[in-house]
């Protein structure tokens, strides 16, 4: 009797361990498969960017001939597609947008979170409702206006379009400011600090994560934006941003010659952006979950 | 009904109970809504009345300084040594009058007709040939009319403020209070009035680049602004609700085709938003759980691999995928060279295939993102919940359905609503992946994977059919507004009914 119970217990124990081992094995298999699915396209992209053979597509993964020509031609052969110019356009746009948008978002969020004035609720509701209109709808009218004052096909126009409504992204940042205790403000106020001083000397130093998040968002946005820039820069390929430009390389008439160069360009765009993102991902997650997820 | 009785019911009874509850609450809800509406209207009314009271007070009790401010804005401020504010009001008045007389007025009077003559041939005496001369440009008339109306509104507001502050100043002077100096005024800009300093420029940006354009485009929806009515050589005109009739009701020559396209695109947009949101959410969470699972090692490695694909700019991933899945793309080529298929699989060239492909590629794009977001929250789920479930002998599936999902659903509802709305307007995934293709003969200016937003883009960019694009924009707005309202109310209801923690 005792024996039986003992062995039974042992058996159960062992089988439980086995179940765990099997489930772990399944887990690892799934993870390995997932990793392969997620990584292979990028490996393909990198391999193609070094491919020496001409043509758009091959029927094998690994190129027969490796070369740096695609990268070199991207910078030397700029007659049709001026990649360095696109890169510069996007970089300038990103830096300027990043500076202005960060200031605007922080200012709006602070005002809506900390200052009390008539019409505050109404303003927030207005911004909420405005955000429900498709952004592209207002773009048509903005395009006409910019055309009237001659700012289409220029970076100034594009930057204006990007930053003009950045106040509407106050939501996440305001959510963060709301979590900073009000008593800190009050203590500073008793010490005679103005609202301005409180904003710069008290609130901002406490808000590093959300500032980094705002900067990161603002800086990354212009790199992948297609819709607005394609309409605004219509007819002037020199002024394209990288997303718009690289897509031109894949048009039917260009793809045979330019596919490998597209890959090279895509790699060159991805490396700094990915590095930046991975470096600051902690803040990114904090921003998204802190503002959009309420516990 | 007691909580316990509710818990005892089976799912079907629960559903009936909730439905009954829902319908029973409708009258009360409607009543509340109208009460609220009435309150808001009353509030507006009171404000309106107070505006007139203020103006009346300025006219009746005002001294000559205040009364002169009716005509010369800021005069009272100057007379009371409030130079900064006085200059502001006066400057605004001068700019406004100049704008209206020299520029705005001539457009505003034509707003009703949107112009009479677009273009005419005029004989040029000097060169001896006929030349085209452009007269009325409907688009500019409408645009500047809208601008002028906003300007007039701003002027009326400033005029009222001018009188109100005059009243205040007069009162202060009468009871012998010291009037604020310029230094005080500047000081208040970083204190009591700090919100004006902070919000001034951002709100100006919103007004000029968002509100005015949206009003303009909403008006465009009631005109026939398209390729055959294209200024400056042609005029366009008001057509009332005709565009809505065409797109929603199928009236007119192109009506049936447009109405059909609209219905199909709308259905696909909603389907897409639903699947794109929830496949990513649920599958992403499962992957995150798997990585979090006890006993799985190298957690950091798996996460890094996934994070890497979030870090690569989305447009690169999308363009890459569109090439890999093409009929000559590497995936088809590899499958062919392995002898698995004879003909290319129509990943992006067949309607149904393309729709499924888009959703699957979106999963590929979205899962790492969800993993990144949810990992932290998943770790916050109280471990004792899982332990007690384990002791009760719940299977992993049941644990997931009864603990993980409800918890996450509870915590991340706002995020989910944002994602859903974002997906309705997800231009990049569709446009860079398929371009809205494959084209269909039954559709008007749209392909089979086009969302409302990409259709709007195509109508604007390719067809210059601005009036229809505006109608679609308005419809998209209404859909998003309704969905947000329903979901937000629902999430509140959930919170009230079953507090999770």
HADDOCK unambig.tbl for C-alpha pairs under 7 A between the chains (distance, minus, plus):
assign (segid A and resid 24 and name CA) (segid B and resid 295 and name CA) 6.78 0.50 0.50
assign (segid A and resid 24 and name CA) (segid B and resid 296 and name CA) 6.47 0.50 0.50
assign (segid A and resid 27 and name CA) (segid B and resid 290 and name CA) 6.71 0.50 0.50
assign (segid A and resid 35 and name CA) (segid B and resid 305 and name CA) 6.55 0.50 0.50
assign (segid A and resid 57 and name CA) (segid B and resid 328 and name CA) 6.79 0.50 0.50
assign (segid A and resid 57 and name CA) (segid B and resid 329 and name CA) 6.16 0.50 0.50
assign (segid A and resid 57 and name CA) (segid B and resid 330 and name CA) 6.50 0.50 0.50
assign (segid A and resid 58 and name CA) (segid B and resid 330 and name CA) 6.60 0.50 0.50
assign (segid A and resid 59 and name CA) (segid B and resid 330 and name CA) 6.08 0.50 0.50
assign (segid A and resid 59 and name CA) (segid B and resid 333 and name CA) 4.81 0.50 0.50
assign (segid A and resid 59 and name CA) (segid B and resid 334 and name CA) 5.55 0.50 0.50
assign (segid A and resid 59 and name CA) (segid B and resid 337 and name CA) 6.83 0.50 0.50
assign (segid A and resid 60 and name CA) (segid B and resid 334 and name CA) 6.43 0.50 0.50
assign (segid A and resid 104 and name CA) (segid B and resid 202 and name CA) 6.13 0.50 0.50
assign (segid A and resid 107 and name CA) (segid B and resid 198 and name CA) 5.41 0.50 0.50
assign (segid A and resid 108 and name CA) (segid B and resid 198 and name CA) 6.43 0.50 0.50
assign (segid A and resid 108 and name CA) (segid B and resid 199 and name CA) 5.85 0.50 0.50
assign (segid A and resid 111 and name CA) (segid B and resid 195 and name CA) 5.47 0.50 0.50
assign (segid A and resid 111 and name CA) (segid B and resid 198 and name CA) 6.57 0.50 0.50
assign (segid A and resid 115 and name CA) (segid B and resid 195 and name CA) 6.55 0.50 0.50
assign (segid A and resid 132 and name CA) (segid B and resid 477 and name CA) 5.50 0.50 0.50
assign (segid A and resid 132 and name CA) (segid B and resid 480 and name CA) 6.19 0.50 0.50
assign (segid A and resid 132 and name CA) (segid B and resid 481 and name CA) 6.44 0.50 0.50
assign (segid A and resid 133 and name CA) (segid B and resid 473 and name CA) 6.89 0.50 0.50
assign (segid A and resid 133 and name CA) (segid B and resid 477 and name CA) 4.86 0.50 0.50
assign (segid A and resid 134 and name CA) (segid B and resid 425 and name CA) 6.90 0.50 0.50
assign (segid A and resid 134 and name CA) (segid B and resid 473 and name CA) 6.21 0.50 0.50
assign (segid A and resid 134 and name CA) (segid B and resid 477 and name CA) 6.77 0.50 0.50
assign (segid A and resid 137 and name CA) (segid B and resid 214 and name CA) 6.95 0.50 0.50
assign (segid A and resid 137 and name CA) (segid B and resid 217 and name CA) 6.91 0.50 0.50
assign (segid A and resid 137 and name CA) (segid B and resid 470 and name CA) 6.61 0.50 0.50
assign (segid A and resid 137 and name CA) (segid B and resid 473 and name CA) 5.91 0.50 0.50
assign (segid A and resid 138 and name CA) (segid B and resid 210 and name CA) 6.13 0.50 0.50
assign (segid A and resid 138 and name CA) (segid B and resid 213 and name CA) 4.85 0.50 0.50
assign (segid A and resid 138 and name CA) (segid B and resid 214 and name CA) 5.08 0.50 0.50
assign (segid A and resid 138 and name CA) (segid B and resid 217 and name CA) 6.70 0.50 0.50
assign (segid A and resid 141 and name CA) (segid B and resid 213 and name CA) 5.13 0.50 0.50
assign (segid A and resid 141 and name CA) (segid B and resid 216 and name CA) 6.90 0.50 0.50
assign (segid A and resid 141 and name CA) (segid B and resid 217 and name CA) 6.75 0.50 0.50
assign (segid A and resid 142 and name CA) (segid B and resid 209 and name CA) 6.37 0.50 0.50
assign (segid A and resid 142 and name CA) (segid B and resid 213 and name CA) 6.26 0.50 0.50
assign (segid A and resid 164 and name CA) (segid B and resid 205 and name CA) 4.67 0.50 0.50
assign (segid A and resid 164 and name CA) (segid B and resid 206 and name CA) 6.12 0.50 0.50
assign (segid A and resid 164 and name CA) (segid B and resid 209 and name CA) 6.06 0.50 0.50
assign (segid A and resid 165 and name CA) (segid B and resid 205 and name CA) 6.04 0.50 0.50
assign (segid A and resid 165 and name CA) (segid B and resid 206 and name CA) 5.02 0.50 0.50
assign (segid A and resid 165 and name CA) (segid B and resid 209 and name CA) 6.75 0.50 0.50
assign (segid A and resid 165 and name CA) (segid B and resid 210 and name CA) 6.70 0.50 0.50
assign (segid A and resid 167 and name CA) (segid B and resid 202 and name CA) 5.74 0.50 0.50
assign (segid A and resid 194 and name CA) (segid B and resid 190 and name CA) 6.48 0.50 0.50
assign (segid A and resid 194 and name CA) (segid B and resid 191 and name CA) 5.56 0.50 0.50
assign (segid A and resid 195 and name CA) (segid B and resid 190 and name CA) 5.99 0.50 0.50
assign (segid A and resid 195 and name CA) (segid B and resid 191 and name CA) 5.08 0.50 0.50
assign (segid A and resid 195 and name CA) (segid B and resid 194 and name CA) 6.84 0.50 0.50
assign (segid A and resid 196 and name CA) (segid B and resid 190 and name CA) 5.23 0.50 0.50
assign (segid A and resid 196 and name CA) (segid B and resid 191 and name CA) 6.76 0.50 0.50
assign (segid A and resid 224 and name CA) (segid B and resid 313 and name CA) 6.24 0.50 0.50
assign (segid A and resid 224 and name CA) (segid B and resid 314 and name CA) 6.55 0.50 0.50
assign (segid A and resid 224 and name CA) (segid B and resid 315 and name CA) 5.57 0.50 0.50
assign (segid A and resid 231 and name CA) (segid B and resid 461 and name CA) 6.93 0.50 0.50
assign (segid A and resid 243 and name CA) (segid B and resid 315 and name CA) 6.49 0.50 0.50
assign (segid A and resid 266 and name CA) (segid B and resid 316 and name CA) 6.05 0.50 0.50
assign (segid A and resid 270 and name CA) (segid B and resid 312 and name CA) 5.26 0.50 0.50
assign (segid A and resid 270 and name CA) (segid B and resid 313 and name CA) 6.11 0.50 0.50
assign (segid A and resid 273 and name CA) (segid B and resid 311 and name CA) 6.87 0.50 0.50
assign (segid A and resid 273 and name CA) (segid B and resid 312 and name CA) 6.70 0.50 0.50
assign (segid A and resid 273 and name CA) (segid B and resid 313 and name CA) 6.98 0.50 0.50
assign (segid A and resid 274 and name CA) (segid B and resid 308 and name CA) 6.94 0.50 0.50
assign (segid A and resid 274 and name CA) (segid B and resid 311 and name CA) 4.36 0.50 0.50
assign (segid A and resid 274 and name CA) (segid B and resid 312 and name CA) 5.06 0.50 0.50
assign (segid A and resid 277 and name CA) (segid B and resid 311 and name CA) 5.47 0.50 0.50
assign (segid A and resid 278 and name CA) (segid B and resid 311 and name CA) 6.44 0.50 0.50
assign (segid A and resid 285 and name CA) (segid B and resid 372 and name CA) 6.87 0.50 0.50
assign (segid A and resid 285 and name CA) (segid B and resid 373 and name CA) 5.91 0.50 0.50
assign (segid A and resid 289 and name CA) (segid B and resid 373 and name CA) 6.53 0.50 0.50
assign (segid A and resid 292 and name CA) (segid B and resid 414 and name CA) 5.95 0.50 0.50
assign (segid A and resid 292 and name CA) (segid B and resid 415 and name CA) 5.05 0.50 0.50
assign (segid A and resid 293 and name CA) (segid B and resid 411 and name CA) 6.27 0.50 0.50
assign (segid A and resid 293 and name CA) (segid B and resid 412 and name CA) 5.08 0.50 0.50
assign (segid A and resid 293 and name CA) (segid B and resid 414 and name CA) 6.13 0.50 0.50
assign (segid A and resid 293 and name CA) (segid B and resid 415 and name CA) 5.70 0.50 0.50
assign (segid A and resid 294 and name CA) (segid B and resid 411 and name CA) 5.83 0.50 0.50
assign (segid A and resid 294 and name CA) (segid B and resid 412 and name CA) 6.70 0.50 0.50
assign (segid A and resid 295 and name CA) (segid B and resid 411 and name CA) 5.19 0.50 0.50
